[in-house]
Amino acid sequence: MSDTVKIAFERKILALPIGELLATKALPAGVRESVKYRRIAASVAEVGLIEPLSIARQKGGSYLLLDGHMRLDALRFLGATEAPCVVADDDESFTYNKRVNRLATIQEHYMIVRALDRGVSEEKLARALNVDVKVIRQRRHLLAGISGDVAELLKDKPVGHHAFQKLRKMKPIRQLEVAELMVSANNYTVSYAKALLATSKPSDLHKPDELKKATGLSAEQMGRLEREMASVSEDYKELEVSYGDDMLVLVVASGFIERLLAKPEIEGFLAGRHPEFLENFRAIVQATSLDQSTTP
């Protein structure tokens, strides 16, 4: 097995004419009125484009925009003619989001740190993002006390700032365990992080004496919550193991029922003799169809 790691982008940042960049998606109507867009536009106007656009070369000399549609639109709106870009150097048919899909809060953290390292003041960044200077300082230190493995695991997950505050109270091993639980349950809320903090052993915390203060729970409540969380986690793992097989059986069964209902004689018989069965069969077919239509 080769140890060589292929770099997905060319090392040099190119300044390319905006007219040569082809968007891969249309921005939603009214996006320029959104808070996110206004912040991006204000940031570009105040400190310039901190993070280059990500593009891929196309035949004929044009470039396909992989990431940065709002930033590109903001540049156009501000009258810019060129944009700094990094070129994807990858011939595989993967989208940019599959190669790099970072958590929004972590991406913001990296951008803030990069801007500060380039000499942009905290006050100027605060004006660009339309937030208080204290917020800039908090987001600058978002990953302080967070294990590198945890940051990597959660980089493309919607974990909020307050959830990171709960993780920060735990030691690295417990942080990773909690992060894996959040990923498995697809639950990244601060409430879930708080519950997992409450069920942590004192030996897994930096300041175990502050556990009651941090959670607002008594020792008896924490013990009960820990037992309940352990039971739920065990049940979830069992469901996760059987989920694939259950879904396969459901899809096959749904297909068979759909073929049966396509025959007028059978559908008429069920409608006249067993309408409750017909209603349930239709619900199964519809539920499976909706689930498959939402699969990426």
C-alpha positions in Angstrom: 0.0 0.0 0.0 1.5 3.3 -1.0 2.1 6.0 1.6 1.9 8.8 -1.1 -0.8 11.4 -0.4 -2.2 13.1 -3.5 -2.8 16.9 -3.2 -6.3 17.7 -4.4 -5.5 21.3 -5.4 -2.7 23.1 -7.2 -0.4 24.9 -4.9 -0.6 28.3 -6.7 -3.5 30.7 -6.1 -4.6 32.2 -9.5 -6.3 35.5 -10.1 -8.9 34.7 -12.8 -11.4 36.9 -14.6 -14.8 36.4 -13.0 -16.4 36.0 -16.5 -14.5 32.7 -16.9 -16.0 31.1 -13.8 -19.0 28.9 -14.5 -21.4 28.4 -11.5 -22.6 24.9 -10.7 -25.8 26.0 -9.0 -28.1 29.0 -8.9 -28.4 31.0 -5.8 -31.9 31.0 -4.2 -34.1 34.0 -4.9 -33.7 36.7 -2.3 -30.4 35.4 -1.1 -28.9 38.9 -1.2 -31.3 40.0 1.5 -30.2 37.2 3.9 -28.1 37.8 6.9 -25.4 35.3 5.7 -25.1 37.0 2.4 -24.9 40.5 3.9 -22.1 39.3 6.2 -20.2 37.8 3.3 -20.6 41.0 1.2 -19.5 43.2 4.1 -16.5 41.0 4.8 -15.4 41.1 1.2 -15.8 44.8 1.0 -14.0 45.4 4.3 -11.1 42.9 4.2 -11.2 41.3 0.8 -11.7 37.7 -0.1 -10.0 35.7 2.7 -10.6 32.2 1.3 -10.0 31.7 -2.4 -12.8 30.2 -4.6 -12.4 26.5 -5.5 -12.6 25.7 -9.2 -11.9 23.0 -11.7 -10.5 23.4 -15.2 -12.8 22.9 -18.2 -12.1 22.4 -21.9 -12.1 25.7 -23.8 -10.3 27.6 -21.1 -13.2 28.2 -18.7 -13.4 27.0 -15.1 -16.1 25.3 -13.1 -16.9 26.8 -9.7 -16.9 24.1 -7.1 -17.3 26.1 -3.9 -17.9 29.8 -3.2 -21.0 30.8 -5.0 -22.0 33.5 -2.5 -18.5 34.9 -2.4 -18.4 35.1 -6.2 -21.8 36.8 -6.4 -20.6 39.3 -3.7 -17.5 40.1 -5.8 -19.7 40.7 -8.8 -22.0 42.9 -6.8 -19.1 44.9 -5.6 -17.8 45.4 -9.1 -14.7 43.2 -8.9 -13.4 41.8 -12.2 -11.0 39.1 -10.9 -11.2 36.5 -8.1 -8.4 34.5 -6.3 -8.9 30.8 -7.0 -7.4 27.5 -6.1 -7.6 24.9 -8.9 -8.7 21.3 -8.2 -6.1 18.9 -9.5 -8.2 15.7 -9.3 -9.6 13.7 -12.2 -11.9 11.6 -10.1 -15.6 12.2 -10.4 -16.1 13.4 -6.8 -17.8 16.7 -6.0 -15.9 19.3 -4.0 -18.2 18.8 -1.0 -17.2 15.1 -0.9 -13.5 16.1 -0.8 -13.9 19.1 1.5 -17.1 19.6 3.5 -16.2 21.5 6.6 -18.4 22.4 9.5 -19.6 26.0 9.1 -18.5 27.1 12.6 -15.0 25.5 12.1 -14.7 27.1 8.7 -15.6 30.5 10.2 -13.0 29.8 12.9 -10.3 29.1 10.3 -11.2 32.2 8.3 -11.0 34.4 11.3 -7.7 33.0 12.4 -6.3 33.4 8.8 -7.5 37.0 8.7 -6.0 37.8 12.0 -2.7 36.2 11.1 -2.7 38.5 8.0 -2.9 41.6 10.2 -6.6 42.3 10.1 -7.7 43.7 13.4 -10.4 42.2 15.6 -12.4 45.4 15.4 -12.3 45.4 11.6 -13.4 41.7 11.4 -16.2 42.5 13.8 -17.5 45.3 11.6 -17.2 43.0 8.5 -19.2 40.2 10.1 -21.6 42.6 11.9 -20.9 41.1 15.3 -19.4 42.2 18.6 -15.6 42.1 19.1 -16.2 39.6 22.0 -17.8 37.2 19.5 -14.7 37.4 17.3 -12.5 36.5 20.2 -14.7 33.6 21.2 -14.7 32.2 17.7 -11.0 32.7 17.3 -10.5 30.2 20.2 -13.3 27.8 19.1 -11.0 24.8 19.1 -9.0 25.7 22.2 -9.1 22.6 24.4 -10.6 20.5 21.7 -8.8 17.3 20.7 -7.5 17.3 17.1 -9.2 14.0 16.4 -12.5 15.4 17.6 -12.1 18.5 15.4 -11.4 16.3 12.4 -14.4 14.1 13.2 -16.8 17.0 13.5 -15.4 19.2 10.8 -18.3 18.6 8.5 -21.0 18.4 11.2 -23.4 21.2 12.3 -22.0 21.5 15.8 -22.7 24.8 17.5 -20.4 27.0 19.7 -22.2 26.0 22.9 -21.7 22.3 22.2 -18.0 22.9 21.9 -18.1 24.5 25.3 -19.5 21.3 26.8 -16.8 19.2 24.9 -14.1 21.4 26.3 -14.9 20.3 29.9 -14.0 16.7 29.0 -10.7 15.0 28.6 -9.6 14.1 25.1 -10.6 10.4 25.3 -14.1 11.3 26.5 -14.4 14.1 23.9 -13.8 11.6 21.2 -16.3 9.1 22.6 -18.9 11.8 22.9 -18.2 13.1 19.3 -18.6 9.5 18.0 -22.0 9.2 19.9 -23.1 12.5 18.3 -22.2 11.3 14.9 -23.9 7.9 15.4 -27.1 9.5 16.6 -26.9 12.4 14.1 -27.6 14.7 17.0 -25.3 17.8 17.4 -27.5 19.9 19.7 -26.1 21.5 22.9 -28.8 19.6 24.9 -27.4 16.3 23.7 -23.9 17.4 24.5 -25.0 18.6 27.9 -26.6 15.2 28.6 -23.5 13.3 27.5 -21.5 15.6 29.8 -23.8 14.8 32.6 -23.2 11.1 32.1 -19.4 11.4 32.0 -17.4 9.8 34.8 -15.5 12.3 37.1 -12.2 10.8 35.8 -13.1 11.8 32.3 -13.5 15.5 33.2 -11.0 18.3 33.7 -12.9 19.7 36.7 -15.2 17.0 38.0 -16.3 19.1 41.0 -17.9 21.5 38.6 -20.1 18.8 37.0 -23.2 19.6 39.1 -22.8 23.3 38.4 -22.3 22.8 34.7 -25.3 20.5 34.3 -27.7 21.7 37.1 -28.3 18.0 38.1 -28.0 16.3 41.4 -25.9 13.2 41.9 -29.0 11.0 42.0 -30.3 12.6 38.8 -27.0 12.2 37.0 -26.9 8.5 38.0 -30.4 7.9 36.7 -29.6 9.8 33.5 -26.4 7.8 33.0 -28.3 4.5 33.3 -30.9 5.7 30.9 -28.3 7.0 28.4 -26.5 3.7 28.5 -29.7 1.8 27.8 -30.6 4.1 24.9 -27.1 3.9 23.5 -27.2 0.1 23.6 -30.7 0.0 21.9 -29.5 2.4 19.3 -26.4 0.3 18.5 -28.7 -2.8 18.0 -31.0 -0.9 15.7 -28.0 0.4 13.7 -26.7 -3.1 13.1 -30.1 -4.3 11.8 -31.1 -1.1 10.0 -29.5 -2.1 6.6 -31.1 -5.6 6.5 -34.5 -4.2 7.7 -34.5 -1.5 5.0 -33.6 -4.1 2.3 -36.6 -6.3 3.4 -38.8 -3.2 3.4 -37.9 -2.1 -0.1 -38.3 -5.6 -1.5 -41.7 -6.0 0.3 -42.8 -2.6 -0.8 -42.0 -3.3 -4.4 -44.0 -6.5 -4.3 -47.0 -4.7 -2.7 -46.8 -2.0 -5.3 -46.9 -4.6 -8.2 -50.0 -6.2 -6.5 -51.8 -2.9 -6.2 -51.1 -2.2 -9.8 -53.6 -4.9 -10.7 -57.1 -3.5 -10.7 -58.7 -6.9 -9.6 -56.5 -7.1 -6.5 -56.9 -3.5 -5.6 -60.7 -3.7 -6.1 -60.9 -6.9 -3.9 -59.0 -5.2 -1.1 -61.0 -2.0 -1.4 -64.3 -4.0 -1.1 -63.3 -6.7 1.5 -60.3 -5.3 3.4 -60.1 -1.5 3.1 -57.9 -1.3 6.2 -55.3 -3.6 4.6 -55.4 -1.5 1.4 -54.8 1.7 3.3 -51.8 0.2 5.1 -50.3 -1.2 1.9 -50.6 2.2 0.2 -49.0 3.9 3.2 -46.0 1.4 3.0 -45.5 2.0 -0.7 -45.7 5.8 -0.2 -43.3 5.9 2.7 -40.7 3.8 0.9 -41.1 6.0 -2.2 -40.6 9.2 -0.2 -37.5 7.7 1.5 -35.9 6.7 -1.8 -36.7 10.1 -3.3 -34.8 11.9 -0.5 -31.7 9.7 -0.9 -28.8 11.8 -2.3 
